[in-house]
Amino acid sequence: MTMLAVFRSRAQALDAVSRLGNAGVPAQAVSTPKEAGYGCGLSVRFDARFYPRVAPVLKKRAYSAFAGYFRACGGTFVRV
């Protein structure tokens, strides 16, 4: 299952992609879907099975523009 970590800052989203890659998590930057309600932000897409590794990396960095996690559900994304 696909998950998104939604950011309101492109720079912070790209930094998160880099940090997750260094932690061995395959992740990529994608446009934030409209369902997330955060305008033209950038999100980090990753497989849900990596969430236990993603959450500590993002929490440790304490990104000010981090808006939350969303998961794919029936063709749309819902807040976790």
mmJSON file of the N, C-alpha and C atoms, coordinates in Angstrom:
{"data_MODEL":{"atom_site":{
"group_PDB":["ATOM","ATOM","ATOM","ATOM","ATOM","ATOM","ATOM","ATOM","ATOM","ATOM","ATOM","ATOM","ATOM","ATOM","ATOM","ATOM","ATOM","ATOM","ATOM","ATOM","ATOM","ATOM","ATOM","ATOM","ATOM","ATOM","ATOM","ATOM","ATOM","ATOM","ATOM","ATOM","ATOM","ATOM","ATOM","ATOM","ATOM","ATOM","ATOM","ATOM","ATOM","ATOM","ATOM","ATOM","ATOM","ATOM","ATOM","ATOM","ATOM","ATOM","ATOM","ATOM","ATOM","ATOM","ATOM","ATOM","ATOM","ATOM","ATOM","ATOM","ATOM","ATOM","ATOM","ATOM","ATOM","ATOM","ATOM","ATOM","ATOM","ATOM","ATOM","ATOM","ATOM","ATOM","ATOM","ATOM","ATOM","ATOM","ATOM","ATOM","ATOM","ATOM","ATOM","ATOM","ATOM","ATOM","ATOM","ATOM","ATOM","ATOM","ATOM","ATOM","ATOM","ATOM","ATOM","ATOM","ATOM","ATOM","ATOM","ATOM","ATOM","ATOM","ATOM","ATOM","ATOM","ATOM","ATOM","ATOM","ATOM","ATOM","ATOM","ATOM","ATOM","ATOM","ATOM","ATOM","ATOM","ATOM","ATOM","ATOM","ATOM","ATOM","ATOM","ATOM","ATOM","ATOM","ATOM","ATOM","ATOM","ATOM","ATOM","ATOM","ATOM","ATOM","ATOM","ATOM","ATOM","ATOM","ATOM","ATOM","ATOM","ATOM","ATOM","ATOM","ATOM","ATOM","ATOM","ATOM","ATOM","ATOM","ATOM","ATOM","ATOM","ATOM","ATOM","ATOM","ATOM","ATOM","ATOM","ATOM","ATOM","ATOM","ATOM","ATOM","ATOM","ATOM","ATOM","ATOM","ATOM","ATOM","ATOM","ATOM","ATOM","ATOM","ATOM","ATOM","ATOM","ATOM","ATOM","ATOM","ATOM","ATOM","ATOM","ATOM","ATOM","ATOM","ATOM","ATOM","ATOM","ATOM","ATOM","ATOM","ATOM","ATOM","ATOM","ATOM","ATOM","ATOM","ATOM","ATOM","ATOM","ATOM","ATOM","ATOM","ATOM","ATOM","ATOM","ATOM","ATOM","ATOM","ATOM","ATOM","ATOM","ATOM","ATOM","ATOM","ATOM","ATOM","ATOM","ATOM","ATOM","ATOM","ATOM","ATOM","ATOM","ATOM","ATOM","ATOM","ATOM","ATOM","ATOM","ATOM","ATOM","ATOM","ATOM","ATOM","ATOM","ATOM","ATOM","ATOM"],
"id":[1,2,3,4,5,6,7,8,9,10,11,12,13,14,15,16,17,18,19,20,21,22,23,24,25,26,27,28,29,30,31,32,33,34,35,36,37,38,39,40,41,42,43,44,45,46,47,48,49,50,51,52,53,54,55,56,57,58,59,60,61,62,63,64,65,66,67,68,69,70,71,72,73,74,75,76,77,78,79,80,81,82,83,84,85,86,87,88,89,90,91,92,93,94,95,96,97,98,99,100,101,102,103,104,105,106,107,108,109,110,111,112,113,114,115,116,117,118,119,120,121,122,123,124,125,126,127,128,129,130,131,132,133,134,135,136,137,138,139,140,141,142,143,144,145,146,147,148,149,150,151,152,153,154,155,156,157,158,159,160,161,162,163,164,165,166,167,168,169,170,171,172,173,174,175,176,177,178,179,180,181,182,183,184,185,186,187,188,189,190,191,192,193,194,195,196,197,198,199,200,201,202,203,204,205,206,207,208,209,210,211,212,213,214,215,216,217,218,219,220,221,222,223,224,225,226,227,228,229,230,231,232,233,234,235,236,237,238,239,240],
"type_symbol":["N","C","C","N","C","C","N","C","C","N","C","C","N","C","C","N","C","C","N","C","C","N","C","C","N","C","C","N","C","C","N","C","C","N","C","C","N","C","C","N","C","C","N","C","C","N","C","C","N","C","C","N","C","C","N","C","C","N","C","C","N","C","C","N","C","C","N","C","C","N","C","C","N","C","C","N","C","C","N","C","C","N","C","C","N","C","C","N","C","C","N","C","C","N","C","C","N","C","C","N","C","C","N","C","C","N","C","C","N","C","C","N","C","C","N","C","C","N","C","C","N","C","C","N","C","C","N","C","C","N","C","C","N","C","C","N","C","C","N","C","C","N","C","C","N","C","C","N","C","C","N","C","C","N","C","C","N","C","C","N","C","C","N","C","C","N","C","C","N","C","C","N","C","C","N","C","C","N","C","C","N","C","C","N","C","C","N","C","C","N","C","C","N","C","C","N","C","C","N","C","C","N","C","C","N","C","C","N","C","C","N","C","C","N","C","C","N","C","C","N","C","C","N","C","C","N","C","C","N","C","C","N","C","C","N","C","C","N","C","C"],
"label_atom_id":["N","CA","C","N","CA","C","N","CA","C","N","CA","C","N","CA","C","N","CA","C","N","CA","C","N","CA","C","N","CA","C","N","CA","C","N","CA","C","N","CA","C","N","CA","C","N","CA","C","N","CA","C","N","CA","C","N","CA","C","N","CA","C","N","CA","C","N","CA","C","N","CA","C","N","CA","C","N","CA","C","N","CA","C","N","CA","C","N","CA","C","N","CA","C","N","CA","C","N","CA","C","N","CA","C","N","CA","C","N","CA","C","N","CA","C","N","CA","C","N","CA","C","N","CA","C","N","CA","C","N","CA","C","N","CA","C","N","CA","C","N","CA","C","N","CA","C","N","CA","C","N","CA","C","N","CA","C","N","CA","C","N","CA","C","N","CA","C","N","CA","C","N","CA","C","N","CA","C","N","CA","C","N","CA","C","N","CA","C","N","CA","C","N","CA","C","N","CA","C","N","CA","C","N","CA","C","N","CA","C","N","CA","C","N","CA","C","N","CA","C","N","CA","C","N","CA","C","N","CA","C","N","CA","C","N","CA","C","N","CA","C","N","CA","C","N","CA","C","N","CA","C","N","CA","C","N","CA","C","N","CA","C","N","CA","C","N","CA","C","N","CA","C","N","CA","C","N","CA","C"],
"label_alt_id":[null,null,null,null,null,null,null,null,null,null,null,null,null,null,null,null,null,null,null,null,null,null,null,null,null,null,null,null,null,null,null,null,null,null,null,null,null,null,null,null,null,null,null,null,null,null,null,null,null,null,null,null,null,null,null,null,null,null,null,null,null,null,null,null,null,null,null,null,null,null,null,null,null,null,null,null,null,null,null,null,null,null,null,null,null,null,null,null,null,null,null,null,null,null,null,null,null,null,null,null,null,null,null,null,null,null,null,null,null,null,null,null,null,null,null,null,null,null,null,null,null,null,null,null,null,null,null,null,null,null,null,null,null,null,null,null,null,null,null,null,null,null,null,null,null,null,null,null,null,null,null,null,null,null,null,null,null,null,null,null,null,null,null,null,null,null,null,null,null,null,null,null,null,null,null,null,null,null,null,null,null,null,null,null,null,null,null,null,null,null,null,null,null,null,null,null,null,null,null,null,null,null,null,null,null,null,null,null,null,null,null,null,null,null,null,null,null,null,null,null,null,null,null,null,null,null,null,null,null,null,null,null,null,null,null,null,null,null,null,null],
"label_comp_id":["MET","MET","MET","THR","THR","THR","MET","MET","MET","LEU","LEU","LEU","ALA","ALA","ALA","VAL","VAL","VAL","PHE","PHE","PHE","ARG","ARG","ARG","SER","SER","SER","ARG","ARG","ARG","ALA","ALA","ALA","GLN","GLN","GLN","ALA","ALA","ALA","LEU","LEU","LEU","ASP","ASP","ASP","ALA","ALA","ALA","VAL","VAL","VAL","SER","SER","SER","ARG","ARG","ARG","LEU","LEU","LEU","GLY","GLY","GLY","ASN","ASN","ASN","ALA","ALA","ALA","GLY","GLY","GLY","VAL","VAL","VAL","PRO","PRO","PRO","ALA","ALA","ALA","GLN","GLN","GLN","ALA","ALA","ALA","VAL","VAL","VAL","SER","SER","SER","THR","THR","THR","PRO","PRO","PRO","LYS","LYS","LYS","GLU","GLU","GLU","ALA","ALA","ALA","GLY","GLY","GLY","TYR","TYR","TYR","GLY","GLY","GLY","CYS","CYS","CYS","GLY","GLY","GLY","LEU","LEU","LEU","SER","SER","SER","VAL","VAL","VAL","ARG","ARG","ARG","PHE","PHE","PHE","ASP","ASP","ASP","ALA","ALA","ALA","ARG","ARG","ARG","PHE","PHE","PHE","TYR","TYR","TYR","PRO","PRO","PRO","ARG","ARG","ARG","VAL","VAL","VAL","ALA","ALA","ALA","PRO","PRO","PRO","VAL","VAL","VAL","LEU","LEU","LEU","LYS","LYS","LYS","LYS","LYS","LYS","ARG","ARG","ARG","ALA","ALA","ALA","TYR","TYR","TYR","SER","SER","SER","ALA","ALA","ALA","PHE","PHE","PHE","ALA","ALA","ALA","GLY","GLY","GLY","TYR","TYR","TYR","PHE","PHE","PHE","ARG","ARG","ARG","ALA","ALA","ALA","CYS","CYS","CYS","GLY","GLY","GLY","GLY","GLY","GLY","THR","THR","THR","PHE","PHE","PHE","VAL","VAL","VAL","ARG","ARG","ARG","VAL","VAL","VAL"],
"label_asym_id":["A","A","A","A","A","A","A","A","A","A","A","A","A","A","A","A","A","A","A","A","A","A","A","A","A","A","A","A","A","A","A","A","A","A","A","A","A","A","A","A","A","A","A","A","A","A","A","A","A","A","A","A","A","A","A","A","A","A","A","A","A","A","A","A","A","A","A","A","A","A","A","A","A","A","A","A","A","A","A","A","A","A","A","A","A","A","A","A","A","A","A","A","A","A","A","A","A","A","A","A","A","A","A","A","A","A","A","A","A","A","A","A","A","A","A","A","A","A","A","A","A","A","A","A","A","A","A","A","A","A","A","A","A","A","A","A","A","A","A","A","A","A","A","A","A","A","A","A","A","A","A","A","A","A","A","A","A","A","A","A","A","A","A","A","A","A","A","A","A","A","A","A","A","A","A","A","A","A","A","A","A","A","A","A","A","A","A","A","A","A","A","A","A","A","A","A","A","A","A","A","A","A","A","A","A","A","A","A","A","A","A","A","A","A","A","A","A","A","A","A","A","A","A","A","A","A","A","A","A","A","A","A","A","A","A","A","A","A","A","A"],
"label_entity_id":["1","1","1","1","1","1","1","1","1","1","1","1","1","1","1","1","1","1","1","1","1","1","1","1","1","1","1","1","1","1","1","1","1","1","1","1","1","1","1","1","1","1","1","1","1","1","1","1","1","1","1","1","1","1","1","1","1","1","1","1","1","1","1","1","1","1","1","1","1","1","1","1","1","1","1","1","1","1","1","1","1","1","1","1","1","1","1","1","1","1","1","1","1","1","1","1","1","1","1","1","1","1","1","1","1","1","1","1","1","1","1","1","1","1","1","1","1","1","1","1","1","1","1","1","1","1","1","1","1","1","1","1","1","1","1","1","1","1","1","1","1","1","1","1","1","1","1","1","1","1","1","1","1","1","1","1","1","1","1","1","1","1","1","1","1","1","1","1","1","1","1","1","1","1","1","1","1","1","1","1","1","1","1","1","1","1","1","1","1","1","1","1","1","1","1","1","1","1","1","1","1","1","1","1","1","1","1","1","1","1","1","1","1","1","1","1","1","1","1","1","1","1","1","1","1","1","1","1","1","1","1","1","1","1","1","1","1","1","1","1"],
"label_seq_id":[1,1,1,2,2,2,3,3,3,4,4,4,5,5,5,6,6,6,7,7,7,8,8,8,9,9,9,10,10,10,11,11,11,12,12,12,13,13,13,14,14,14,15,15,15,16,16,16,17,17,17,18,18,18,19,19,19,20,20,20,21,21,21,22,22,22,23,23,23,24,24,24,25,25,25,26,26,26,27,27,27,28,28,28,29,29,29,30,30,30,31,31,31,32,32,32,33,33,33,34,34,34,35,35,35,36,36,36,37,37,37,38,38,38,39,39,39,40,40,40,41,41,41,42,42,42,43,43,43,44,44,44,45,45,45,46,46,46,47,47,47,48,48,48,49,49,49,50,50,50,51,51,51,52,52,52,53,53,53,54,54,54,55,55,55,56,56,56,57,57,57,58,58,58,59,59,59,60,60,60,61,61,61,62,62,62,63,63,63,64,64,64,65,65,65,66,66,66,67,67,67,68,68,68,69,69,69,70,70,70,71,71,71,72,72,72,73,73,73,74,74,74,75,75,75,76,76,76,77,77,77,78,78,78,79,79,79,80,80,80],
"pdbx_PDB_ins_code":[null,null,null,null,null,null,null,null,null,null,null,null,null,null,null,null,null,null,null,null,null,null,null,null,null,null,null,null,null,null,null,null,null,null,null,null,null,null,null,null,null,null,null,null,null,null,null,null,null,null,null,null,null,null,null,null,null,null,null,null,null,null,null,null,null,null,null,null,null,null,null,null,null,null,null,null,null,null,null,null,null,null,null,null,null,null,null,null,null,null,null,null,null,null,null,null,null,null,null,null,null,null,null,null,null,null,null,null,null,null,null,null,null,null,null,null,null,null,null,null,null,null,null,null,null,null,null,null,null,null,null,null,null,null,null,null,null,null,null,null,null,null,null,null,null,null,null,null,null,null,null,null,null,null,null,null,null,null,null,null,null,null,null,null,null,null,null,null,null,null,null,null,null,null,null,null,null,null,null,null,null,null,null,null,null,null,null,null,null,null,null,null,null,null,null,null,null,null,null,null,null,null,null,null,null,null,null,null,null,null,null,null,null,null,null,null,null,null,null,null,null,null,null,null,null,null,null,null,null,null,null,null,null,null,null,null,null,null,null,null],
"Cartn_x":[0.842,0.0,0.891,0.483,1.234,0.844,1.836,1.607,2.313,1.83,2.447,2.761,3.895,4.217,4.092,3.117,2.794,3.541,4.121,4.865,4.306,4.374,3.999,5.223,6.384,7.636,8.318,8.598,9.293,10.692,11.388,12.758,12.775,11.824,11.788,11.395,10.497,10.119,11.323,12.071,13.252,14.324,14.46,15.396,14.963,13.667,13.149,13.417,13.237,13.522,14.984,15.865,17.29,17.588,17.043,17.285,16.714,15.54,14.952,15.789,16.281,17.166,18.405,18.972,20.142,19.802,18.532,18.076,17.636,17.809,17.464,16.001,15.283,13.861,13.696,13.169,12.903,11.733,12.007,10.996,11.225,10.153,10.286,9.366,9.772,8.973,7.897,6.67,5.539,4.694,3.903,2.978,1.932,1.593,0.59,-0.783,-1.518,-2.85,-3.826,-4.809,-5.769,-6.534,-6.714,-7.441,-6.775,-5.488,-4.768,-5.096,-5.561,-5.959,-4.816,-3.648,-2.495,-1.956,-2.823,-2.408,-1.377,-0.351,0.652,1.895,1.721,2.857,3.489,4.493,5.198,5.121,4.944,4.843,5.95,6.18,7.13,6.315,6.446,5.712,6.61,6.029,6.766,5.781,6.286,5.444,5.156,3.921,3.486,4.316,4.882,5.675,6.926,7.314,8.478,8.104,6.817,6.387,7.146,7.393,8.148,9.552,10.104,11.416,11.281,10.187,9.968,9.666,8.721,8.244,9.373,10.296,11.369,12.298,12.54,13.42,12.783,11.494,10.825,10.637,10.346,10.155,11.461,12.557,13.867,14.223,13.879,14.208,13.26,12.059,11.062,10.814,10.414,10.142,8.971,9.178,8.123,7.002,7.284,6.289,5.642,5.902,5.298,3.824,2.936,1.489,0.829,1.496,0.923,1.054,0.538,0.598,-0.763,-0.728,-1.926,-1.657,-2.703,-2.542,-3.51,-3.134,-3.997,-5.187,-6.377,-7.599,-8.644,-8.853,-9.878,-9.71,-8.499,-8.265,-8.079,-8.079,-7.859,-6.917,-6.614,-5.76,-6.53,-6.385,-7.038,-5.988,-6.27,-5.342,-5.256,-4.055,-3.825,-3.875],
"Cartn_y":[-1.175,0.0,1.243,2.234,3.482,4.445,5.116,6.177,7.434,8.565,9.857,10.553,11.194,12.143,13.503,14.29,15.55,16.714,17.553,18.73,19.977,21.095,22.391,23.107,22.486,23.067,22.086,22.546,21.689,21.326,22.303,22.063,20.994,21.059,20.072,18.692,18.63,17.345,16.699,17.485,16.948,16.526,17.263,16.871,15.532,15.359,14.112,12.933,13.131,12.07,11.639,12.602,12.311,11.549,12.014,11.349,9.938,9.761,8.428,7.494,8.006,7.204,6.755,7.665,7.323,6.281,6.204,5.228,3.921,3.831,2.605,2.475,3.588,3.578,4.103,3.281,3.778,4.776,6.009,7.065,8.015,8.691,9.666,10.853,11.992,13.211,13.194,13.524,13.583,14.805,15.253,16.352,15.89,16.772,16.438,16.371,15.274,15.174,16.166,16.589,17.582,17.109,15.794,15.255,15.607,15.865,16.205,17.62,18.468,19.825,20.761,20.558,21.406,22.106,22.474,23.251,22.559,23.299,22.769,22.282,21.662,21.142,19.943,19.439,18.268,17.2,15.971,14.863,13.857,13.023,11.935,10.644,9.915,8.662,7.498,6.547,5.355,4.222,3.01,1.854,1.781,1.465,1.443,0.503,-0.541,-1.47,-0.802,0.351,1.086,2.13,2.275,3.3,3.218,2.013,1.962,2.563,2.647,3.276,4.746,5.101,6.481,7.391,6.98,7.831,8.343,7.499,8.029,9.013,8.776,9.682,11.068,11.118,12.413,13.077,12.283,12.847,13.432,12.751,13.22,14.572,14.775,16.029,17.164,16.828,17.815,18.888,18.453,19.371,20.293,21.574,22.544,22.533,22.092,22.089,20.722,19.783,18.456,18.544,18.066,18.185,16.885,15.753,14.486,13.389,12.218,11.036,10.754,10.275,9.863,8.495,7.684,6.377,6.252,5.438,5.186,4.36,4.766,4.062,4.246,3.2,3.25,4.333,4.54,5.542,6.948,7.138,8.452,8.303,9.388,9.327,9.85,9.154,9.565,9.77,10.707,11.023,9.847,9.577,8.486,9.058],
"Cartn_z":[0.0,0.0,0.0,-0.752,-0.863,0.243,0.794,1.769,1.307,1.805,1.538,2.848,2.897,3.952,3.275,3.71,3.036,3.682,2.834,3.278,2.612,3.309,2.732,2.167,2.285,1.789,0.849,-0.353,-1.318,-0.82,-0.251,0.223,1.318,2.248,3.326,2.801,1.831,1.238,0.55,-0.18,-0.86,0.136,1.227,2.282,2.889,3.1,3.659,2.726,1.425,0.458,0.578,0.681,0.809,2.099,3.203,4.492,4.526,3.926,3.891,3.016,1.908,1.062,1.822,2.619,3.431,4.493,4.888,5.88,5.221,3.899,3.189,2.816,2.829,2.475,1.053,0.149,-1.203,-1.158,-1.509,-1.46,-2.617,-3.022,-4.097,-3.851,-4.37,-4.258,-5.341,-4.937,-5.865,-5.528,-6.471,-6.195,-5.184,-4.27,-3.263,-3.92,-3.709,-4.316,-3.692,-4.455,-3.97,-2.748,-2.592,-1.445,-0.114,-0.161,1.063,1.528,0.618,0.979,1.321,0.711,1.01,-0.223,-1.135,-2.292,-3.148,-3.507,-4.435,-3.708,-2.577,-1.83,-2.514,-1.891,-2.391,-1.31,-1.729,-0.791,-1.039,-0.048,-0.157,-0.22,-1.324,-1.495,-1.106,-0.343,0.073,0.308,0.355,0.623,2.12,2.469,3.871,4.735,4.157,4.977,5.543,4.97,5.48,6.527,6.824,7.787,9.12,9.682,10.948,10.851,9.654,9.474,9.11,8.431,7.998,9.194,10.018,11.118,12.016,12.471,13.33,12.615,11.328,10.574,10.485,10.154,10.032,11.395,12.397,13.736,14.28,14.045,14.53,13.929,12.677,11.983,12.374,12.854,13.303,12.232,11.053,9.952,10.295,10.169,10.488,9.453,8.243,7.171,6.976,7.857,7.741,8.124,7.236,7.453,7.873,7.736,8.162,7.128,7.509,6.655,6.034,4.792,4.08,3.48,3.331,2.7,1.54,0.562,-0.586,-0.134,-0.58,-0.195,-1.293,-2.084,-3.124,-4.151,-4.631,-5.668,-5.168,-3.863,-3.281,-2.086,-1.426,-0.24,0.97,2.093,3.329,4.419,5.298,6.393,7.361,7.804,8.766,10.165],
"occupancy":[1.0,1.0,1.0,1.0,1.0,1.0,1.0,1.0,1.0,1.0,1.0,1.0,1.0,1.0,1.0,1.0,1.0,1.0,1.0,1.0,1.0,1.0,1.0,1.0,1.0,1.0,1.0,1.0,1.0,1.0,1.0,1.0,1.0,1.0,1.0,1.0,1.0,1.0,1.0,1.0,1.0,1.0,1.0,1.0,1.0,1.0,1.0,1.0,1.0,1.0,1.0,1.0,1.0,1.0,1.0,1.0,1.0,1.0,1.0,1.0,1.0,1.0,1.0,1.0,1.0,1.0,1.0,1.0,1.0,1.0,1.0,1.0,1.0,1.0,1.0,1.0,1.0,1.0,1.0,1.0,1.0,1.0,1.0,1.0,1.0,1.0,1.0,1.0,1.0,1.0,1.0,1.0,1.0,1.0,1.0,1.0,1.0,1.0,1.0,1.0,1.0,1.0,1.0,1.0,1.0,1.0,1.0,1.0,1.0,1.0,1.0,1.0,1.0,1.0,1.0,1.0,1.0,1.0,1.0,1.0,1.0,1.0,1.0,1.0,1.0,1.0,1.0,1.0,1.0,1.0,1.0,1.0,1.0,1.0,1.0,1.0,1.0,1.0,1.0,1.0,1.0,1.0,1.0,1.0,1.0,1.0,1.0,1.0,1.0,1.0,1.0,1.0,1.0,1.0,1.0,1.0,1.0,1.0,1.0,1.0,1.0,1.0,1.0,1.0,1.0,1.0,1.0,1.0,1.0,1.0,1.0,1.0,1.0,1.0,1.0,1.0,1.0,1.0,1.0,1.0,1.0,1.0,1.0,1.0,1.0,1.0,1.0,1.0,1.0,1.0,1.0,1.0,1.0,1.0,1.0,1.0,1.0,1.0,1.0,1.0,1.0,1.0,1.0,1.0,1.0,1.0,1.0,1.0,1.0,1.0,1.0,1.0,1.0,1.0,1.0,1.0,1.0,1.0,1.0,1.0,1.0,1.0,1.0,1.0,1.0,1.0,1.0,1.0,1.0,1.0,1.0,1.0,1.0,1.0,1.0,1.0,1.0,1.0,1.0,1.0],
"B_iso_or_equiv":[0.0,0.0,0.0,0.0,0.0,0.0,0.0,0.0,0.0,0.0,0.0,0.0,0.0,0.0,0.0,0.0,0.0,0.0,0.0,0.0,0.0,0.0,0.0,0.0,0.0,0.0,0.0,0.0,0.0,0.0,0.0,0.0,0.0,0.0,0.0,0.0,0.0,0.0,0.0,0.0,0.0,0.0,0.0,0.0,0.0,0.0,0.0,0.0,0.0,0.0,0.0,0.0,0.0,0.0,0.0,0.0,0.0,0.0,0.0,0.0,0.0,0.0,0.0,0.0,0.0,0.0,0.0,0.0,0.0,0.0,0.0,0.0,0.0,0.0,0.0,0.0,0.0,0.0,0.0,0.0,0.0,0.0,0.0,0.0,0.0,0.0,0.0,0.0,0.0,0.0,0.0,0.0,0.0,0.0,0.0,0.0,0.0,0.0,0.0,0.0,0.0,0.0,0.0,0.0,0.0,0.0,0.0,0.0,0.0,0.0,0.0,0.0,0.0,0.0,0.0,0.0,0.0,0.0,0.0,0.0,0.0,0.0,0.0,0.0,0.0,0.0,0.0,0.0,0.0,0.0,0.0,0.0,0.0,0.0,0.0,0.0,0.0,0.0,0.0,0.0,0.0,0.0,0.0,0.0,0.0,0.0,0.0,0.0,0.0,0.0,0.0,0.0,0.0,0.0,0.0,0.0,0.0,0.0,0.0,0.0,0.0,0.0,0.0,0.0,0.0,0.0,0.0,0.0,0.0,0.0,0.0,0.0,0.0,0.0,0.0,0.0,0.0,0.0,0.0,0.0,0.0,0.0,0.0,0.0,0.0,0.0,0.0,0.0,0.0,0.0,0.0,0.0,0.0,0.0,0.0,0.0,0.0,0.0,0.0,0.0,0.0,0.0,0.0,0.0,0.0,0.0,0.0,0.0,0.0,0.0,0.0,0.0,0.0,0.0,0.0,0.0,0.0,0.0,0.0,0.0,0.0,0.0,0.0,0.0,0.0,0.0,0.0,0.0,0.0,0.0,0.0,0.0,0.0,0.0,0.0,0.0,0.0,0.0,0.0,0.0],
"pdbx_formal_charge":[null,null,null,null,null,null,null,null,null,null,null,null,null,null,null,null,null,null,null,null,null,null,null,null,null,null,null,null,null,null,null,null,null,null,null,null,null,null,null,null,null,null,null,null,null,null,null,null,null,null,null,null,null,null,null,null,null,null,null,null,null,null,null,null,null,null,null,null,null,null,null,null,null,null,null,null,null,null,null,null,null,null,null,null,null,null,null,null,null,null,null,null,null,null,null,null,null,null,null,null,null,null,null,null,null,null,null,null,null,null,null,null,null,null,null,null,null,null,null,null,null,null,null,null,null,null,null,null,null,null,null,null,null,null,null,null,null,null,null,null,null,null,null,null,null,null,null,null,null,null,null,null,null,null,null,null,null,null,null,null,null,null,null,null,null,null,null,null,null,null,null,null,null,null,null,null,null,null,null,null,null,null,null,null,null,null,null,null,null,null,null,null,null,null,null,null,null,null,null,null,null,null,null,null,null,null,null,null,null,null,null,null,null,null,null,null,null,null,null,null,null,null,null,null,null,null,null,null,null,null,null,null,null,null,null,null,null,null,null,null],
"auth_seq_id":[1,1,1,2,2,2,3,3,3,4,4,4,5,5,5,6,6,6,7,7,7,8,8,8,9,9,9,10,10,10,11,11,11,12,12,12,13,13,13,14,14,14,15,15,15,16,16,16,17,17,17,18,18,18,19,19,19,20,20,20,21,21,21,22,22,22,23,23,23,24,24,24,25,25,25,26,26,26,27,27,27,28,28,28,29,29,29,30,30,30,31,31,31,32,32,32,33,33,33,34,34,34,35,35,35,36,36,36,37,37,37,38,38,38,39,39,39,40,40,40,41,41,41,42,42,42,43,43,43,44,44,44,45,45,45,46,46,46,47,47,47,48,48,48,49,49,49,50,50,50,51,51,51,52,52,52,53,53,53,54,54,54,55,55,55,56,56,56,57,57,57,58,58,58,59,59,59,60,60,60,61,61,61,62,62,62,63,63,63,64,64,64,65,65,65,66,66,66,67,67,67,68,68,68,69,69,69,70,70,70,71,71,71,72,72,72,73,73,73,74,74,74,75,75,75,76,76,76,77,77,77,78,78,78,79,79,79,80,80,80],
"auth_comp_id":["MET","MET","MET","THR","THR","THR","MET","MET","MET","LEU","LEU","LEU","ALA","ALA","ALA","VAL","VAL","VAL","PHE","PHE","PHE","ARG","ARG","ARG","SER","SER","SER","ARG","ARG","ARG","ALA","ALA","ALA","GLN","GLN","GLN","ALA","ALA","ALA","LEU","LEU","LEU","ASP","ASP","ASP","ALA","ALA","ALA","VAL","VAL","VAL","SER","SER","SER","ARG","ARG","ARG","LEU","LEU","LEU","GLY","GLY","GLY","ASN","ASN","ASN","ALA","ALA","ALA","GLY","GLY","GLY","VAL","VAL","VAL","PRO","PRO","PRO","ALA","ALA","ALA","GLN","GLN","GLN","ALA","ALA","ALA","VAL","VAL","VAL","SER","SER","SER","THR","THR","THR","PRO","PRO","PRO","LYS","LYS","LYS","GLU","GLU","GLU","ALA","ALA","ALA","GLY","GLY","GLY","TYR","TYR","TYR","GLY","GLY","GLY","CYS","CYS","CYS","GLY","GLY","GLY","LEU","LEU","LEU","SER","SER","SER","VAL","VAL","VAL","ARG","ARG","ARG","PHE","PHE","PHE","ASP","ASP","ASP","ALA","ALA","ALA","ARG","ARG","ARG","PHE","PHE","PHE","TYR","TYR","TYR","PRO","PRO","PRO","ARG","ARG","ARG","VAL","VAL","VAL","ALA","ALA","ALA","PRO","PRO","PRO","VAL","VAL","VAL","LEU","LEU","LEU","LYS","LYS","LYS","LYS","LYS","LYS","ARG","ARG","ARG","ALA","ALA","ALA","TYR","TYR","TYR","SER","SER","SER","ALA","ALA","ALA","PHE","PHE","PHE","ALA","ALA","ALA","GLY","GLY","GLY","TYR","TYR","TYR","PHE","PHE","PHE","ARG","ARG","ARG","ALA","ALA","ALA","CYS","CYS","CYS","GLY","GLY","GLY","GLY","GLY","GLY","THR","THR","THR","PHE","PHE","PHE","VAL","VAL","VAL","ARG","ARG","ARG","VAL","VAL","VAL"],
"auth_asym_id":["A","A","A","A","A","A","A","A","A","A","A","A","A","A","A","A","A","A","A","A","A","A","A","A","A","A","A","A","A","A","A","A","A","A","A","A","A","A","A","A","A","A","A","A","A","A","A","A","A","A","A","A","A","A","A","A","A","A","A","A","A","A","A","A","A","A","A","A","A","A","A","A","A","A","A","A","A","A","A","A","A","A","A","A","A","A","A","A","A","A","A","A","A","A","A","A","A","A","A","A","A","A","A","A","A","A","A","A","A","A","A","A","A","A","A","A","A","A","A","A","A","A","A","A","A","A","A","A","A","A","A","A","A","A","A","A","A","A","A","A","A","A","A","A","A","A","A","A","A","A","A","A","A","A","A","A","A","A","A","A","A","A","A","A","A","A","A","A","A","A","A","A","A","A","A","A","A","A","A","A","A","A","A","A","A","A","A","A","A","A","A","A","A","A","A","A","A","A","A","A","A","A","A","A","A","A","A","A","A","A","A","A","A","A","A","A","A","A","A","A","A","A","A","A","A","A","A","A","A","A","A","A","A","A","A","A","A","A","A","A"],
"auth_atom_id":["N","CA","C","N","CA","C","N","CA","C","N","CA","C","N","CA","C","N","CA","C","N","CA","C","N","CA","C","N","CA","C","N","CA","C","N","CA","C","N","CA","C","N","CA","C","N","CA","C","N","CA","C","N","CA","C","N","CA","C","N","CA","C","N","CA","C","N","CA","C","N","CA","C","N","CA","C","N","CA","C","N","CA","C","N","CA","C","N","CA","C","N","CA","C","N","CA","C","N","CA","C","N","CA","C","N","CA","C","N","CA","C","N","CA","C","N","CA","C","N","CA","C","N","CA","C","N","CA","C","N","CA","C","N","CA","C","N","CA","C","N","CA","C","N","CA","C","N","CA","C","N","CA","C","N","CA","C","N","CA","C","N","CA","C","N","CA","C","N","CA","C","N","CA","C","N","CA","C","N","CA","C","N","CA","C","N","CA","C","N","CA","C","N","CA","C","N","CA","C","N","CA","C","N","CA","C","N","CA","C","N","CA","C","N","CA","C","N","CA","C","N","CA","C","N","CA","C","N","CA","C","N","CA","C","N","CA","C","N","CA","C","N","CA","C","N","CA","C","N","CA","C","N","CA","C","N","CA","C","N","CA","C","N","CA","C","N","CA","C","N","CA","C","N","CA","C","N","CA","C"],
"pdbx_PDB_model_num":[1,1,1,1,1,1,1,1,1,1,1,1,1,1,1,1,1,1,1,1,1,1,1,1,1,1,1,1,1,1,1,1,1,1,1,1,1,1,1,1,1,1,1,1,1,1,1,1,1,1,1,1,1,1,1,1,1,1,1,1,1,1,1,1,1,1,1,1,1,1,1,1,1,1,1,1,1,1,1,1,1,1,1,1,1,1,1,1,1,1,1,1,1,1,1,1,1,1,1,1,1,1,1,1,1,1,1,1,1,1,1,1,1,1,1,1,1,1,1,1,1,1,1,1,1,1,1,1,1,1,1,1,1,1,1,1,1,1,1,1,1,1,1,1,1,1,1,1,1,1,1,1,1,1,1,1,1,1,1,1,1,1,1,1,1,1,1,1,1,1,1,1,1,1,1,1,1,1,1,1,1,1,1,1,1,1,1,1,1,1,1,1,1,1,1,1,1,1,1,1,1,1,1,1,1,1,1,1,1,1,1,1,1,1,1,1,1,1,1,1,1,1,1,1,1,1,1,1,1,1,1,1,1,1,1,1,1,1,1,1]
}}}
